[in-house]
């Protein structure tokens, strides 16, 4: 099933995915390609609307990190 919104996965689903992926070793090239693909995917997937109908991301607190996106 394809996801409709960013934040509609249960913690149980997240835990199953994490357990299935634990211990996998990926080459740096594979990691780079996955990173590019996922950055593109998540950029186009909206947040699930709150009860108020807002579609903006939830507010974050604390310091912001930097993310590196690789381009070819």
Secondary structure as UniProt FT lines:
FT   TURN            6..7
FT   HELIX           11..21
FT   TURN            22..23
FT   HELIX           28..43
FT   TURN            51..52
//
